[in-house]
Amino acid sequence: MPDGLSALNERTILTLRELIKLIKIMTLINPNDFSRIDLNLLVVLIVMYEERNVTQAAHRLHLGQPAVSAALRRLRSMFNEALFVRTTQGMMPTPRTCELIQALTPLMAQLQAVVLNPPRFNPEKDKLTFHIGMSDWIEHWLMPDLLAGIMREAPQVSINAVATDPWKVVSALEQNKVDLSITVGQETSRDLRREKLTCAGFKTLWDPGQIDITKPLTVAEFVHYEHLLISYRGASQSAMDSSLEKAGVARRVRYVSSHFSTLPLMLSQMPLFATVPMMLVDDWCRRYGFQSDSVPVHMPPFELALLWHRNRDSDAATLWMLNKIRQLIAKKLSAIR
């Protein structure tokens, strides 16, 4: 789970580090004291120090001379200090003013950079970790290619794949346990963005060394052998069983799990069918020598979607990662179709 600091882009921490160091003293000050502080007054103080002349300072600040004089009065009251003394050389700063300027100038410069400069993400240099929620079949299908690409383009970017099933992904995002998620669920909330990437179907797999049949797979063959079932809620039936019931038949589910990773091992050892997302089929057939065919009864398709919290809509790093995932999924789907 990312804590507050580890979830932040490290480049942001580096930008703020000196600023945080300078304002640590705030922990020792009553917050009510800050109600007296106006940043505009501090800008007037810095410009007055540089110009040593009220008229010239007013010109730089695009203010009238009376406004600058009034700001100086407020500054003197705030610091209980004369700050500037009128001399033949101009408005000369007091030693206290010089101390304030030395402390405030870098602080104000960094504050300006933090507030006014939009955050940028440089994949070649920035160091950060993305926590991406997904189920294990999505991790198997996408992450090897995604990580390989990121290692080439972003040498200091890491991925933490967080196991999240479709029923838990919303809470994981809302609780900041993950930065974004690749999911097949319909779940969402008003705090999240949901982007549909594709609609896909299922195929049935078996090991020809365990089940000796020829394609096309028939309903009779389909229910003759036992099945492996993936269920995130531990259910022993799915929408497929409703279709089988309408056809007047039923299958026997021998094993239920919430993880896809064990399916190839079981198919290789036992005469079983497994119906899985179509994205896995080509790879598993190539790796394990399985056969596959369309499911012989109606099986509703599923949506593959990206989910992320709305508070990341303008985060450059998150937008970069979302785009990488979109591009990879489009490329892999085009190879299947």
C-alpha positions as CSV (number, residue, x, y, z in Angstrom):
1,M,0.0,0.0,0.0
2,P,1.5,3.4,-0.9
3,D,1.8,5.7,2.0
4,G,1.5,9.5,1.7
5,L,5.1,10.1,0.6
6,S,5.8,7.0,-1.4
7,A,2.7,7.7,-3.5
8,L,4.1,11.1,-4.4
9,N,6.3,11.6,-7.4
10,E,9.8,11.7,-6.1
11,R,10.5,14.7,-8.4
12,T,7.9,16.7,-6.4
13,I,9.5,15.7,-3.1
14,L,12.9,17.0,-4.4
15,T,11.3,20.2,-5.5
16,L,9.7,20.8,-2.1
17,R,12.4,19.5,0.1
18,E,14.1,22.8,0.7
19,L,10.7,24.5,1.1
20,I,9.7,22.0,3.7
21,K,12.9,22.5,5.5
22,L,12.4,26.3,5.6
23,I,8.8,26.1,6.9
24,K,9.3,23.4,9.6
25,I,9.3,26.2,12.1
26,M,5.6,26.4,11.4
27,T,5.1,23.4,13.7
28,L,6.3,25.7,16.6
29,I,4.0,28.6,15.7
30,N,0.3,29.1,16.5
31,P,-1.5,28.8,13.1
32,N,-3.6,31.7,14.0
33,D,-0.5,33.9,13.7
34,F,-0.5,33.3,10.0
35,S,-3.8,35.1,9.6
36,R,-1.7,38.3,9.9
37,I,0.6,37.4,7.0
38,D,-0.1,38.6,3.5
39,L,2.2,37.2,0.8
40,N,1.6,40.4,-1.2
41,L,3.2,42.3,1.6
42,L,6.3,40.1,1.4
43,V,6.5,40.8,-2.3
44,V,6.5,44.5,-1.5
45,L,9.2,44.0,1.0
46,I,11.5,42.2,-1.5
47,V,10.9,44.8,-4.2
48,M,11.5,47.7,-1.8
49,Y,14.7,46.1,-0.7
50,E,15.9,45.9,-4.4
51,E,14.7,49.4,-5.4
52,R,15.3,51.4,-2.2
53,N,12.7,53.8,-3.5
54,V,8.9,53.9,-3.0
55,T,8.2,55.4,-6.4
56,Q,10.3,52.9,-8.3
57,A,8.9,50.0,-6.3
58,A,5.4,51.1,-7.1
59,H,6.2,51.3,-10.8
60,R,7.6,47.7,-10.7
61,L,4.6,46.4,-8.8
62,H,2.1,48.3,-11.0
63,L,0.7,50.0,-7.9
64,G,0.2,53.6,-6.9
65,Q,2.8,55.1,-4.5
66,P,0.1,55.5,-1.7
67,A,-0.6,51.7,-1.9
68,V,3.1,50.9,-1.5
69,S,3.4,53.3,1.4
70,A,0.4,51.7,3.0
71,A,1.9,48.2,2.5
72,L,5.1,49.4,4.2
73,R,3.1,50.6,7.2
74,R,1.5,47.2,7.5
75,L,4.9,45.5,7.2
76,R,6.3,47.6,10.0
77,S,3.3,46.7,12.1
78,M,3.6,43.0,11.3
79,F,7.3,42.8,12.1
80,N,7.3,45.5,14.8
81,E,10.3,46.9,13.0
82,A,11.1,50.1,11.0
83,L,12.5,47.9,8.2
84,F,13.6,50.9,6.1
85,V,15.1,54.3,7.1
86,R,14.9,57.3,4.8
87,T,18.4,58.7,4.1
88,T,20.0,60.8,1.4
89,Q,20.9,57.5,-0.3
90,G,17.3,56.4,-0.4
91,M,15.3,54.0,1.7
92,M,18.0,52.0,3.5
93,P,17.1,48.6,4.9
94,T,17.7,47.8,8.6
95,P,19.8,44.7,9.6
96,R,16.5,43.0,10.4
97,T,15.3,43.6,6.9
98,C,18.5,42.2,5.4
99,E,18.0,39.0,7.5
100,L,14.3,38.7,6.4
101,I,15.3,39.2,2.7
102,Q,18.0,36.5,2.9
103,A,15.5,34.0,4.3
104,L,12.5,35.0,2.3
105,T,14.0,35.4,-1.2
106,P,14.7,31.7,-1.9
107,L,11.4,30.7,-0.1
108,M,9.3,33.0,-2.3
109,A,11.1,31.8,-5.4
110,Q,10.4,28.2,-4.6
111,L,6.8,29.1,-3.7
112,Q,6.3,30.7,-7.0
113,A,7.8,27.7,-8.8
114,V,5.5,25.3,-6.9
115,V,2.3,27.3,-7.3
116,L,2.7,28.7,-10.8
117,N,4.7,26.1,-12.7
118,P,2.7,23.0,-13.7
119,P,4.2,19.7,-12.7
120,R,6.0,17.9,-15.5
121,F,7.0,14.3,-15.9
122,N,10.2,13.2,-17.5
123,P,10.1,9.4,-17.9
124,E,13.9,9.3,-18.7
125,K,14.8,10.9,-15.4
126,D,12.0,10.8,-12.8
127,K,11.9,8.1,-10.2
128,L,8.5,6.9,-9.0
129,T,6.5,3.7,-8.4
130,F,3.0,3.1,-9.9
131,H,0.6,1.0,-7.9
132,I,-1.7,-0.6,-10.4
133,G,-4.6,-2.8,-9.4
134,M,-5.4,-5.8,-11.5
135,S,-6.4,-9.5,-11.4
136,D,-3.8,-12.1,-12.0
137,W,-4.9,-12.9,-15.6
138,I,-4.5,-9.3,-16.6
139,E,-1.1,-9.2,-14.9
140,H,-0.1,-12.3,-16.9
141,W,-1.4,-10.9,-20.2
142,L,-0.1,-7.3,-19.9
143,M,2.6,-6.8,-17.4
144,P,5.6,-8.6,-19.1
145,D,5.2,-6.4,-22.2
146,L,4.4,-3.2,-20.2
147,L,7.4,-3.6,-17.9
148,A,9.7,-4.3,-20.8
149,G,8.7,-1.1,-22.5
150,I,9.0,0.9,-19.3
151,M,12.5,-0.4,-18.6
152,R,13.5,0.9,-22.0
153,E,11.8,4.3,-21.8
154,A,11.7,5.0,-18.1
155,P,14.7,3.4,-16.3
156,Q,13.7,4.7,-12.8
157,V,10.0,4.0,-13.0
158,S,8.7,0.9,-11.2
159,I,5.4,-1.0,-11.1
160,N,3.8,-2.5,-8.0
161,A,1.0,-4.9,-9.3
162,V,-1.7,-5.0,-6.6
163,A,-4.1,-7.9,-6.6
164,T,-7.6,-6.4,-6.9
165,D,-10.6,-8.2,-8.1
166,P,-13.5,-6.3,-9.7
167,W,-15.5,-6.2,-6.5
168,K,-12.8,-4.5,-4.5
169,V,-11.2,-2.1,-7.0
170,V,-13.4,0.9,-6.2
171,S,-12.5,0.9,-2.5
172,A,-8.9,0.3,-3.4
173,L,-8.9,3.5,-5.6
174,E,-10.9,5.5,-3.1
175,Q,-8.6,4.6,-0.3
176,N,-5.5,5.4,-2.3
177,K,-4.2,1.8,-2.2
178,V,-3.7,1.9,-5.9
179,D,-3.0,4.7,-8.4
180,L,-5.1,3.2,-11.2
181,S,-6.6,-0.1,-12.1
182,I,-7.2,-2.3,-15.2
183,T,-10.4,-4.1,-14.5
184,V,-13.2,-6.2,-16.0
185,G,-15.8,-5.1,-13.5
186,Q,-18.7,-2.6,-14.0
187,E,-18.1,-1.1,-10.6
188,T,-17.4,2.6,-10.3
189,S,-18.3,5.7,-8.3
190,R,-18.7,9.4,-8.8
191,D,-15.1,10.0,-7.6
192,L,-13.6,7.8,-10.3
193,R,-13.0,7.9,-14.0
194,R,-13.9,4.8,-16.0
195,E,-12.7,4.4,-19.6
196,K,-13.9,1.4,-21.5
197,L,-11.1,-0.1,-23.6
198,T,-12.7,-3.0,-25.3
199,C,-15.4,-5.7,-25.1
200,A,-14.1,-9.2,-25.3
201,G,-15.3,-12.8,-25.0
202,F,-14.2,-16.2,-23.7
203,K,-12.8,-19.4,-25.1
204,T,-12.6,-22.9,-23.7
205,L,-9.2,-24.6,-23.2
206,W,-8.2,-28.2,-22.7
207,D,-5.1,-30.4,-22.9
208,P,-5.3,-32.8,-25.9
209,G,-3.3,-35.3,-24.0
210,Q,-6.1,-35.4,-21.4
211,I,-9.2,-34.9,-23.5
212,D,-9.1,-36.4,-27.0
213,I,-11.8,-34.5,-29.0
214,T,-11.9,-32.8,-32.3
215,K,-13.2,-29.3,-33.0
216,P,-15.7,-27.8,-33.1
217,L,-16.5,-28.4,-29.4
218,T,-20.0,-29.6,-28.9
219,V,-22.3,-29.1,-26.0
220,A,-22.4,-32.8,-25.3
221,E,-18.6,-32.9,-25.0
222,F,-18.6,-29.7,-23.0
223,V,-20.7,-31.2,-20.3
224,H,-19.2,-34.7,-20.4
225,Y,-16.0,-33.5,-18.8
226,E,-15.6,-31.6,-15.6
227,H,-14.7,-27.9,-15.3
228,L,-12.4,-25.4,-13.6
229,L,-14.1,-22.2,-12.6
230,I,-12.7,-18.8,-11.7
231,S,-15.0,-16.9,-9.3
232,Y,-13.9,-13.9,-7.3
233,R,-16.8,-14.5,-4.9
234,G,-16.4,-18.2,-4.6
235,A,-19.5,-19.0,-6.5
236,S,-19.8,-22.5,-8.1
237,Q,-21.8,-21.2,-11.1
238,S,-21.6,-18.5,-13.7
239,A,-23.7,-17.0,-16.5
240,M,-22.6,-19.9,-18.6
241,D,-24.6,-22.3,-16.3
242,S,-27.8,-20.4,-17.0
243,S,-27.2,-20.9,-20.7
244,L,-26.6,-24.6,-20.2
245,E,-29.7,-24.9,-18.1
246,K,-31.8,-23.3,-21.0
247,A,-30.3,-26.0,-23.3
248,G,-31.4,-28.7,-20.8
249,V,-28.0,-29.7,-19.7
250,A,-25.6,-29.0,-16.8
251,R,-21.9,-29.2,-16.2
252,R,-20.0,-30.2,-13.1
253,V,-17.5,-27.8,-11.6
254,R,-14.7,-29.7,-10.0
255,Y,-12.6,-26.8,-8.8
256,V,-13.3,-23.1,-8.0
257,S,-10.6,-20.5,-7.5
258,S,-10.1,-16.7,-7.7
259,H,-6.7,-17.1,-9.4
260,F,-6.0,-18.1,-13.0
261,S,-2.4,-19.0,-12.4
262,T,-3.1,-22.6,-11.4
263,L,-5.3,-23.4,-14.4
264,P,-2.5,-24.5,-16.8
265,L,-1.0,-26.8,-14.2
266,M,-4.4,-28.5,-13.6
267,L,-5.3,-28.7,-17.3
268,S,-2.0,-30.4,-18.0
269,Q,-2.6,-33.1,-15.5
270,M,-6.4,-33.8,-15.6
271,P,-9.2,-34.2,-18.1
272,L,-10.8,-30.8,-17.4
273,F,-12.1,-27.8,-19.3
274,A,-11.3,-24.2,-18.4
275,T,-13.1,-21.2,-19.9
276,V,-11.0,-18.1,-19.8
277,P,-10.7,-14.6,-21.4
278,M,-9.8,-14.8,-25.0
279,M,-6.6,-12.7,-24.4
280,L,-4.9,-15.7,-22.6
281,V,-5.7,-18.3,-25.2
282,D,-3.0,-17.9,-27.8
283,D,-0.2,-17.7,-25.2
284,W,-1.4,-20.7,-23.2
285,C,-1.8,-22.8,-26.3
286,R,1.7,-22.0,-27.4
287,R,3.3,-22.5,-24.0
288,Y,1.4,-25.6,-22.8
289,G,0.2,-27.2,-26.1
290,F,-3.5,-26.7,-25.2
291,Q,-6.4,-26.7,-27.7
292,S,-9.1,-24.1,-27.7
293,D,-12.5,-23.4,-29.2
294,S,-15.4,-21.1,-28.8
295,V,-17.7,-21.8,-25.9
296,P,-20.5,-24.0,-27.3
297,V,-23.3,-22.0,-25.4
298,H,-23.9,-18.4,-25.0
299,M,-21.4,-16.6,-22.7
300,P,-21.9,-12.9,-22.1
301,P,-18.8,-10.8,-23.1
302,F,-17.0,-8.6,-20.6
303,E,-15.7,-5.1,-20.7
304,L,-12.0,-4.3,-20.1
305,A,-11.7,-0.8,-18.6
306,L,-9.3,1.6,-16.9
307,L,-10.2,3.1,-13.6
308,W,-8.5,6.0,-11.8
309,H,-9.5,8.7,-9.3
310,R,-10.5,12.1,-10.5
311,N,-7.8,13.7,-8.4
312,R,-5.3,12.3,-10.9
313,D,-6.8,13.9,-14.0
314,S,-4.1,16.5,-14.3
315,D,-1.2,14.4,-13.0
316,A,1.3,14.1,-15.8
317,A,2.8,10.8,-14.6
318,T,-0.6,9.2,-14.3
319,L,-1.6,10.4,-17.7
320,W,1.6,9.0,-19.2
321,M,1.0,5.6,-17.7
322,L,-2.6,5.5,-18.8
323,N,-1.5,6.2,-22.3
324,K,1.1,3.5,-22.2
325,I,-1.5,1.0,-21.1
326,R,-4.0,2.1,-23.8
327,Q,-1.4,1.7,-26.5
328,L,-0.2,-1.7,-25.3
329,I,-3.8,-3.1,-25.0
330,A,-4.6,-1.8,-28.5
331,K,-1.5,-3.5,-29.9
332,K,-2.1,-6.8,-28.2
333,L,-5.8,-6.9,-29.2
334,S,-4.9,-6.2,-32.8
335,A,-2.7,-9.3,-32.8
336,I,-5.6,-11.4,-31.5
337,R,-8.1,-10.2,-34.0
